[in-house]
């Protein structure tokens, strides 16, 4: 089994509803995102997946949320937690990659294994897709 990981970052504001604490107030983070892809086979060039192709798709997703108030995006239902951000990134990546002819969904031979979203250097949420 092979695995590759890419990373990128974005900045955004948010606040959490249904939360008692300082995070219920509007605040921001400089988020770091890791996307892990795994598979058993390599292409003719000896790669699982071209890093630049995957990085380009991730940049396209992050452009939609960079320097925004995440609460303004319907997907998050007013609670843009790091967990929900990871799901958002995963689902949007899958859609963009499918448009480009690549299926990296859970049931594929090569698939996105997980998406990590760091709110700080020490705090991370991970989404692991299931069937």
N, C-alpha and C positions, 0 to 999 in steps of 0.2 A: 504494500500500500504506500502511495506517495501522498504528500501534503505540501501545499504551498500556502503562504500567507502574504497578503498585502496589507498596507495600512495607509490611512489618510486622516485628515482632521477637518473639523468645522467648528464654528462658533455660533451659539444660539442662546436665546433667552427662553425661560419657561417658568411656570409655577405649578405646583401640584395641588389639585383640589382633593378633598377627602383626606387631608394630611394635617396633623397638628405639629407644627414646628416651623422653623425658619424657612423651609423650602416651600411653604404655602405662599410666600411672597415672591414677586417677580425677581429673578436673578439670572445670571448667565454662567455658561461653562465654555471652556475650550475643549471640546470632545475629541477623543482619539478613537478611531475605528479600525479594527482588524477584521479581515474576512479570510477565513480558512477554506481552502478547496482541497478535496481528497479524491483519489481515484487509483485504480490498479494499473492503468495503461498509460504509456507515454506516446506522444505523437512522433512523426518521423524525425523531428529535430531533437528528440530526447526530452521533451518538456511535457509536463502534465497539462499546463495551460500557459499561454503567453502572458507574462506579468503585465505588459503594457496594455493588452486587451482588457484584462480584468481591472486594472487601475483606471482605465478610461471609463469603464462602466460605473465604477464606484464614484468617480468624480461627478459623473452625470447625476447620480442619485443625491450626492451631498450638495450639489449646487442648488437643489430645490429647497434645502432646509438651512443652508448657511446664512448667517446673519438674519434670522427670522425669530419671531416669537412662536415657538412650537405650539403654543396653545391655540393659535389661529389656524392650524391644520386639522381638518375634520377627523383624520385618521386617529388622532390621539384622544379624542373625546374628552378634551380639557385636562387630561392627565398624561402629559408626555414624560413618563418615567424612562429611565435608561433601558429598561426591559422592552418597553413599547417602541423606543427608538430603534433598538436592534431588530425587532420584527419588521418595522417599517423599511429599514435598509435592506433586509433580506428579501422581502416581497417585491420591492422596487427593483432590486438587482436582478431577480429572477425574470421579471417582465422585460427589462432592458436587454438582458442576454438572450431571451427567447426571440425578441425582435431582430436580433443580430444572428440568429440561427444556432444558438447554443442553449441547450437545456441542462441547467445545473441544479435542477430541483432534486429533492430527496431521493426519488426513485431512479435517478440517472446513474450511469456508470461513473461519471465524474460529477461531483456534486458539491454544493456549498455545505461544508460540515458544520460551521457555526459562524456567528457574527458577534464580536465583542465590542461593546461601547464603554469607554472609560469616561467618567465624568471628571475624575481627577487621576493622578498617577497611581493612587492606591484603591480606587473604587471602580469596579467593573461589573457590568451586567452582560450575560451571554445568552444568546438565543440559539438553540439547537433544534433544527427542524426534525419533525417526526412524520411518519406516514400519515 
